[in-house]
Amino acid sequence: LETLAADVAADVASRAQVPATYNPSKWGEVLAFLRTSGEVTPEEEKGLAGVFGFLSPGAHRPVGIPEDQMTRLGRSFALNMCWFLLQNRIARCSS
């Protein structure tokens, strides 16, 4: 998710008329750039940040849910957010 978001940001930056000023190795800066460039809405940015936080080690404590189920849920979240980023970029490039 982090790598794909950075790649999308790099693509957006390469097409921009004004040079982008963000650090591609910092998740928060990548998300902020995607939002300020109009690639994602503030709500979508929050969704990406939330899923990333959910996936981060130690960020969640599964209460009553087996670890394998939490892993499956995290993978599903990540895959769906990757799909969103790709589809969103494709739609914006073709319009």
MIPAZA-761064 format. One record per residue (C-alpha): residue number from 1; residue in one letter; chain; x, y, z. Coordinates in nm, 4 decimals. Layout:
<pts>
<pt seq="NUM" type="a" mol="A" X="X" Y="Y" Z="Z"/>
...
</pts>
This chain:
<pts>
<pt seq="1" type="l" mol="A" X="0.0000" Y="0.0000" Z="0.0000"/>
<pt seq="2" type="e" mol="A" X="0.2771" Y="0.2399" Z="0.0959"/>
<pt seq="3" type="t" mol="A" X="0.4807" Y="0.1623" Z="-0.2169"/>
<pt seq="4" type="l" mol="A" X="0.1812" Y="0.1916" Z="-0.4466"/>
<pt seq="5" type="a" mol="A" X="0.0767" Y="0.5241" Z="-0.2946"/>
<pt seq="6" type="a" mol="A" X="0.4312" Y="0.6569" Z="-0.3405"/>
<pt seq="7" type="d" mol="A" X="0.4294" Y="0.5380" Z="-0.7036"/>
<pt seq="8" type="v" mol="A" X="0.0957" Y="0.7086" Z="-0.7672"/>
<pt seq="9" type="a" mol="A" X="0.2289" Y="1.0272" Z="-0.6064"/>
<pt seq="10" type="a" mol="A" X="0.5386" Y="1.0113" Z="-0.8267"/>
<pt seq="11" type="d" mol="A" X="0.3200" Y="0.9748" Z="-1.1358"/>
<pt seq="12" type="v" mol="A" X="0.1051" Y="1.2695" Z="-1.0296"/>
<pt seq="13" type="a" mol="A" X="0.4172" Y="1.4754" Z="-0.9581"/>
<pt seq="14" type="s" mol="A" X="0.5707" Y="1.3910" Z="-1.2962"/>
<pt seq="15" type="r" mol="A" X="0.2634" Y="1.5272" Z="-1.4734"/>
<pt seq="16" type="a" mol="A" X="0.2360" Y="1.8427" Z="-1.2622"/>
<pt seq="17" type="q" mol="A" X="0.3382" Y="2.1785" Z="-1.3993"/>
<pt seq="18" type="v" mol="A" X="0.4768" Y="2.2838" Z="-1.0609"/>
<pt seq="19" type="p" mol="A" X="0.7519" Y="2.0750" Z="-0.8984"/>
<pt seq="20" type="a" mol="A" X="0.6250" Y="1.8650" Z="-0.6098"/>
<pt seq="21" type="t" mol="A" X="0.7812" Y="1.9121" Z="-0.2696"/>
<pt seq="22" type="y" mol="A" X="0.7233" Y="1.6021" Z="-0.0608"/>
<pt seq="23" type="n" mol="A" X="0.9432" Y="1.3252" Z="0.0718"/>
<pt seq="24" type="p" mol="A" X="0.8431" Y="0.9997" Z="-0.1040"/>
<pt seq="25" type="s" mol="A" X="0.9807" Y="0.7953" Z="0.1853"/>
<pt seq="26" type="k" mol="A" X="0.7414" Y="0.9535" Z="0.4388"/>
<pt seq="27" type="w" mol="A" X="0.3910" Y="0.8091" Z="0.4390"/>
<pt seq="28" type="g" mol="A" X="0.2270" Y="1.1214" Z="0.5794"/>
<pt seq="29" type="e" mol="A" X="0.3876" Y="1.3459" Z="0.3196"/>
<pt seq="30" type="v" mol="A" X="0.2828" Y="1.1121" Z="0.0376"/>
<pt seq="31" type="l" mol="A" X="-0.0780" Y="1.1160" Z="0.1604"/>
<pt seq="32" type="a" mol="A" X="-0.0755" Y="1.4934" Z="0.2040"/>
<pt seq="33" type="f" mol="A" X="0.0624" Y="1.5359" Z="-0.1473"/>
<pt seq="34" type="l" mol="A" X="-0.2054" Y="1.3082" Z="-0.2935"/>
<pt seq="35" type="r" mol="A" X="-0.4704" Y="1.5162" Z="-0.1161"/>
<pt seq="36" type="t" mol="A" X="-0.3299" Y="1.8592" Z="-0.2038"/>
<pt seq="37" type="s" mol="A" X="-0.2800" Y="1.7583" Z="-0.5661"/>
<pt seq="38" type="g" mol="A" X="-0.6456" Y="1.6551" Z="-0.5877"/>
<pt seq="39" type="e" mol="A" X="-0.5686" Y="1.2874" Z="-0.6392"/>
<pt seq="40" type="v" mol="A" X="-0.7689" Y="1.1871" Z="-0.3299"/>
<pt seq="41" type="t" mol="A" X="-1.0276" Y="1.3656" Z="-0.1182"/>
<pt seq="42" type="p" mol="A" X="-0.9724" Y="1.4355" Z="0.2523"/>
<pt seq="43" type="e" mol="A" X="-1.2052" Y="1.1443" Z="0.3332"/>
<pt seq="44" type="e" mol="A" X="-1.0102" Y="0.9099" Z="0.1054"/>
<pt seq="45" type="e" mol="A" X="-0.6869" Y="1.0270" Z="0.2662"/>
<pt seq="46" type="k" mol="A" X="-0.8307" Y="0.9383" Z="0.6078"/>
<pt seq="47" type="g" mol="A" X="-0.9291" Y="0.5952" Z="0.4757"/>
<pt seq="48" type="l" mol="A" X="-0.5798" Y="0.5282" Z="0.3418"/>
<pt seq="49" type="a" mol="A" X="-0.4235" Y="0.6469" Z="0.6678"/>
<pt seq="50" type="g" mol="A" X="-0.6649" Y="0.4344" Z="0.8697"/>
<pt seq="51" type="v" mol="A" X="-0.5929" Y="0.1165" Z="0.6774"/>
<pt seq="52" type="f" mol="A" X="-0.2191" Y="0.1823" Z="0.6968"/>
<pt seq="53" type="g" mol="A" X="-0.2500" Y="0.2332" Z="1.0721"/>
<pt seq="54" type="f" mol="A" X="-0.4497" Y="-0.0873" Z="1.1046"/>
<pt seq="55" type="l" mol="A" X="-0.1779" Y="-0.2773" Z="0.9191"/>
<pt seq="56" type="s" mol="A" X="0.1098" Y="-0.1287" Z="1.1188"/>
<pt seq="57" type="p" mol="A" X="0.2653" Y="-0.3616" Z="1.3763"/>
<pt seq="58" type="g" mol="A" X="0.1289" Y="-0.3017" Z="1.7228"/>
<pt seq="59" type="a" mol="A" X="-0.1401" Y="-0.0638" Z="1.6001"/>
<pt seq="60" type="h" mol="A" X="-0.4290" Y="-0.2912" Z="1.6897"/>
<pt seq="61" type="r" mol="A" X="-0.5105" Y="-0.5468" Z="1.9538"/>
<pt seq="62" type="p" mol="A" X="-0.7467" Y="-0.8200" Z="1.8364"/>
<pt seq="63" type="v" mol="A" X="-0.9905" Y="-0.8647" Z="2.1231"/>
<pt seq="64" type="g" mol="A" X="-1.1651" Y="-1.1967" Z="2.0835"/>
<pt seq="65" type="i" mol="A" X="-1.0687" Y="-1.2312" Z="1.7176"/>
<pt seq="66" type="p" mol="A" X="-0.8132" Y="-1.4977" Z="1.6241"/>
<pt seq="67" type="e" mol="A" X="-0.4863" Y="-1.3670" Z="1.4821"/>
<pt seq="68" type="d" mol="A" X="-0.5365" Y="-1.5426" Z="1.1483"/>
<pt seq="69" type="q" mol="A" X="-0.8748" Y="-1.3694" Z="1.1077"/>
<pt seq="70" type="m" mol="A" X="-0.7182" Y="-1.0299" Z="1.1853"/>
<pt seq="71" type="t" mol="A" X="-0.4458" Y="-1.1028" Z="0.9305"/>
<pt seq="72" type="r" mol="A" X="-0.7070" Y="-1.1889" Z="0.6694"/>
<pt seq="73" type="l" mol="A" X="-0.8971" Y="-0.8690" Z="0.7478"/>
<pt seq="74" type="g" mol="A" X="-0.5807" Y="-0.6578" Z="0.7212"/>
<pt seq="75" type="r" mol="A" X="-0.4857" Y="-0.8129" Z="0.3897"/>
<pt seq="76" type="s" mol="A" X="-0.8344" Y="-0.7550" Z="0.2558"/>
<pt seq="77" type="f" mol="A" X="-0.8247" Y="-0.3885" Z="0.3625"/>
<pt seq="78" type="a" mol="A" X="-0.4836" Y="-0.3409" Z="0.2007"/>
<pt seq="79" type="l" mol="A" X="-0.5802" Y="-0.5121" Z="-0.1235"/>
<pt seq="80" type="n" mol="A" X="-0.8973" Y="-0.3070" Z="-0.1533"/>
<pt seq="81" type="m" mol="A" X="-0.7135" Y="0.0193" Z="-0.0912"/>
<pt seq="82" type="c" mol="A" X="-0.4540" Y="-0.0757" Z="-0.3544"/>
<pt seq="83" type="w" mol="A" X="-0.7378" Y="-0.1455" Z="-0.5974"/>
<pt seq="84" type="f" mol="A" X="-0.8886" Y="0.1939" Z="-0.5131"/>
<pt seq="85" type="l" mol="A" X="-0.5596" Y="0.3785" Z="-0.5724"/>
<pt seq="86" type="l" mol="A" X="-0.5071" Y="0.2089" Z="-0.9085"/>
<pt seq="87" type="q" mol="A" X="-0.8631" Y="0.2572" Z="-1.0318"/>
<pt seq="88" type="n" mol="A" X="-0.8647" Y="0.6169" Z="-0.9134"/>
<pt seq="89" type="r" mol="A" X="-0.5378" Y="0.6894" Z="-1.0976"/>
<pt seq="90" type="i" mol="A" X="-0.6543" Y="0.5178" Z="-1.4159"/>
<pt seq="91" type="a" mol="A" X="-0.9804" Y="0.7155" Z="-1.4117"/>
<pt seq="92" type="r" mol="A" X="-0.7986" Y="1.0454" Z="-1.3601"/>
<pt seq="93" type="c" mol="A" X="-0.5471" Y="0.9738" Z="-1.6369"/>
<pt seq="94" type="s" mol="A" X="-0.8127" Y="0.8841" Z="-1.8891"/>
<pt seq="95" type="s" mol="A" X="-1.0275" Y="1.1915" Z="-1.8301"/>
</pts>
